[in-house]
Amino acid sequence: MVERKRPSAVKTETSNLPIGELLKAHKSDIEDLRISKAVGFLEQFVLLGPMPDLDRASSLCKEYGVSPSTLYRLALVINSSSAHQTGGYPLIYCASALGHCGATIHIIINALSGGKLQSPRIASARRHLADLVKAKYRPAMVLQGKVLESQGQLSKAIDLYFEAQKITVDPSASVDENVGQLGKYLSPGLALADALAKRSNSGDKGIKAALEKAALEEDEPMAYYLLSNLLQDRRSDTYRDYNLKAAQTGISMAANNLGCYYMSVSSAHSDNTLLARDWFEVAAQAGIGKGQLMLAVILHGEGLITSGRAWLEKAEGDPTVTSIARDLKKMWDHDHSSIRKRVSGLL
């Protein structure tokens, strides 16, 4: 091994992170790499600069035995520090360039939410995403659909969501191991429901008629779920019944809808509150971030502060509710009315 200079202080975004302690706290996330080796690798990696040359980064990874998967996990550990939530991005960009699916999806999701899809820095990730779509990798297909939506190409996005939904996945895998909690954000059923709702609201009557036929004549559970999302009255019996049809067949997004329904029509300590908790728990166990968030809020109201916080931390991993989850963590010791008020817009 070539002897390298071991810097006494690393002048980067991560310079004041207690790297060793941080890695120890997340040992299970990097179980295939010793802490001392991981620290040495990170100290050398930051010397490559904020936009490392891929060949040099690849050589360093080989020297330390760091796979693209481990590189991505190291990045997530560094970003978990509240003081430096972007410090791991150079590692994420390298992991993507080296072919890691989750890293690529992470980059595109952040670019999409930040309006930076045209940034030259993510060109490599965009190319990788296109390759994953061609390979029929379902999370990538859904994300590409979201990119198309952002470009005003709703019809093409819907076609891609339908295509992604037809791809079978291992039912025992609740979350894709390559994308972690981001996988729930990339549910084809949820993306399709949102897109169809947008099209219906724009005046396309054919979508609603097709879903009504599939639901009411063919008793298709997903059609019931999609149809419920087109209803204006989210407190109606029809909304409840459509989602019940879908949730009873295992469609977790419908379970989350039922939780919202019962929460919105409940009064304190009523039977509806108990039903809301039950359905949110079903959604939460399936990895739905909104369900995890709302279950946390209900537990907070019951005085189960620690249990609620645990679900809140899980919800933080879902990009659709990350910002709200972080807000709630800061106010978790406040009275319940302020907690409930913060999430009122989600019902």
Salt bridges, closest charged atoms under 4 A:
GLU21 OE2 - LYS24 NZ 3.68
ASP29 OD2 - HIS26 ND1 3.22
ASP32 OD1 - ARG73 NH2 2.98
GLU43 OE1 - ARG6 NH2 3.42
GLU63 OE1 - ARG4 NH2 2.90
GLU149 OE1 - LYS198 NZ 2.66
GLU163 OE2 - LYS136 NZ 2.21
ASP204 OD2 - ARG199 NE 3.68
GLU218 OE2 - LYS213 NZ 3.18
ASP219 OD1 - LYS245 NZ 3.41
ASP237 OD1 - ARG240 NH1 3.52
ASP241 OD1 - ARG240 NE 3.02
GLU302 OE1 - ARG277 NH1 2.32
GLU316 OE2 - ARG326 NE 2.97
GLU316 OE1 - LYS329 NZ 2.99
ASP327 OD2 - ARG342 NH2 2.79
ASP333 OD1 - ARG309 NH2 3.84
